[in-house]
Amino acid sequence: KKVPAAGFTQGISMEAMSENKMVPSDFSTGPMEKAAKPLPFKDPNFVHSGHGGAVAGKKNRTWKNLKQILASERALPWQLNDPNYFSIDAPPSFKPAKKYSDVSGLLANYTDPQSKLRFSTIEEFSYIRRLPSDVVTGYLALRKATSIVP
Amino acid sequence: MAANVFPFRDARAAPDPVLEAGPGALGPLPVPLVLDNGSFQARAGWACPGPDPGPEPRLQFRSVCARGRGGARGGAGPQVGNALGSLEPLRWMLRSPFDRNVPVNLELQELLLDYSFQHLGVSSQGCVDHPIVLTEAVCNPLYSRQMMSELLFECYGIPKVAYGIDSLFSFYHNKPKNLMSSGLIISSGYQCTHILPILEGRLDAKNCKRINLGGSQAAGYLQRLLQLKYPGHLAAITLSRMEEILHEHSYVAEDYVEELQKWRCPDYYENNVHKMQLPFSNKLLGSTLSSEEKQERRQQQLRRLQELNARRREEKLQLDQERLDRLLYVQELLEDGQMDQFHKALVELNMDSPEELQSYIQKLSSAVEQAKQKILQSEVTLEVDVVDSKPETPDLEQLEPSLEDVESINDFEPLFSEETPEVEKPVTTVQPVFNLAAYHQLFVGTERIRAPEIIFQPSLIGEEQAGIAETLQYILDRYSKDIQDLLVQNVFLTGGNMMYPGMKGRIEKELLEMRPFQSAFKVRLASNPVLDAWYGARDWALDHLDDDEVWITRKEYEEKGGEYLKEHCASNIYVPIRLPKQASRFSDTQAPGKGSGTSGGSAGEQA
């Protein structure tokens, strides 16, 4: 759609598939005029090839997030001992987790059966029993202990 | 009362000036640019040996950008890093190129690079004519390196680049030059914590491990803890303030359980709690909205409900009216004497006798009457409501919940500091006569040690991964005994999240627990855990200026693809897998790479 400007000659030929890229400096007067003046050290016709994904430029306009990148990396032909981003993940813990009070952080010996919050003293228990439900779910969500809604 | 009360600094960043590159940077050979591209902060500067332009990084800014206030203002464009000033008003508009510790949004990365180059005074026309040293994640995905190389070579036209790992650069900076180094690096940053074994100067990548917890998770945890404890101050407990608490008021307990026991004692609590003083605000107790806003909202809700009810009533009225008309018509049939039609209609209506019809008619008509009356009534009250902007009744309704809130919050106060009986209690009466300063204070007690503890015990926030100690043990167990000894002689701590007081002692204690009885180990902290990565990269660049075996040139980029990497003492391990070029250079066809063509295709289609 947009005719690439002459650009700085660097020996690269850029096929500008620049439908959606907002080029900060386009000397051919395009419909988009940015107030920022063009930065001299950049190539004004540069288009990210990652933007829009590998498929058609019009459809997929967002960048891949880490999950997607890792999913596609998994499909590559890795050998068993090659280090890559997901093989570096630390393993889950083997030791049983210590239980701490949700309210004060001290060691918790008791759990409230009604709200499943952990507490260590009687005062904490009465405090817990008076909490509004959103605070209770907040504490549970903090340690990822919220119950799954059926 | 005045003991341990700290105000929030709420520092604003000063915008960076556009610096002149200086004569040192424009020497005969192009001077390398060193950029420590971190998810928390980016640090950029020149790598020149002389005093000019100076040994420290000239730019340090948060790796975020946001559009100007109030939506995209015409022409202002997105602002980066220190030009944003305070981050809090823009918190929801901040965008970072990073997802965990990997840059995924290269457009935002481009903005950050623009900012860096511009403010460093890069003046070359048409391209950035300096070699660049850039940090990347440990075991950086090939795709993101490809994208990054593409950005650097195609957009900025740099001559050559070298990628390295920030913790390795920091290690390089901190070791004496002639020592053949092996060691174990524990590097904790903003998004994750890595444990990297180094054998004979090179990273042993297959035995590295990464725990996905760092400073940002600690700040988030602290924020939610305080917000749940002080629901009235939800908006004032901001992430920037949490970072301030972490940087200045938190520490790592050498023995977590023992330290908690100490905190049980009321005297210890009183002496060590840090009371963070929030700035004064006029808000009522227990509400984040002001009273007028609450009234407004109540009124709006009332109005909406009334309108809804009125509409429903009207519809019902209409239906009833129609039905009534029909029945009346049927009754007229009876009166007119058209018996057949009447009986037919009766059957249709499911009724047996004229009396039933009559009673039904009566019921319906009375219902219709009532409905009409009600509609008239509600219309009247609606008008009254609209006219009188501050009606009496909502006030009363409002006071009651606020009364309850006051009481319940006042009951909470003594329970927060359950270890101290004599903290100043707000008076439990209706009028807010109490210590205003104490109301606006956040008592940070055990939170001082809880938030930094998550990298040692990820189960605190529900993460399944093992903490630093267990992962350390796991890694050491993969080596033979003598290599274990070798590694443990040189344990090196780096990264901003390692700067808590007491961190070194804690790691030493963990090592003591896991190593054989009376074996030796040594733990060192980096001289400047935050900036050493940049300094190390600069030293490395100066040492390797002429070494062609470590820089990736433009030609090599074009031949071997963006994911190509040249290994050196501070780099990742390169696994030679080709990725296909991402499409948009060739109009419709995808260029299949050598090797993994199909995966490239599937990479594109993944939603």
Interface residues (C-beta under 8 A of the other chain):
Chain A: F8 Q10 I12 M14 E15 M17 K34 A35 A36 L39 P40 F41 K42 D43 F46 V47 H48 S49 G50 H51 G52 G53 A54 V55 G57 N60 W63 K64 N65 L66 Q68 I69 L70 A71 S72 E73 A75 L76 P77 W78 Q79 N81 D82 P83 N84 Y85 S87 I88 D89 A90 P91 P92 S93 F94 K95 A97 K98 Y100 V103 S104 G105 L106 L107 T121 E123 E124 S126 Y127 R130 P132 V135 G138 Y139 L142 R143 K144 A145
Chain B: G74 G75 A76 G77 D99 R100 V102 V104 N105 L106 E107 E110 D114 F117 Q118 V122 S123 S124 Q125 G126 C127 V128 A137 V138 C139 N140 P141 L142 Y143 S144 M147 E150 L151 E154 C155 Y156 G157 H194 I195 A205 K206 C208 K209 R210 I211 N212 Y221 R224 L225 Q227 L228 K229 P231 V257 L260 Q261 W263 R264 S408 D411 F412 L415 E418 G445 T446 E447 I449 R450 Q457 P458 S459 L460 I461 G462 E463 E464 Q465 A466 G467 E470 T471 Y474 N572 I573 V575 I577 L579 P580 K581 Q582 A583 S584 R585 F586 S587 Q590 G595 S596 S599 G600 G601 S602 A603 G604 E605 Q606 A607
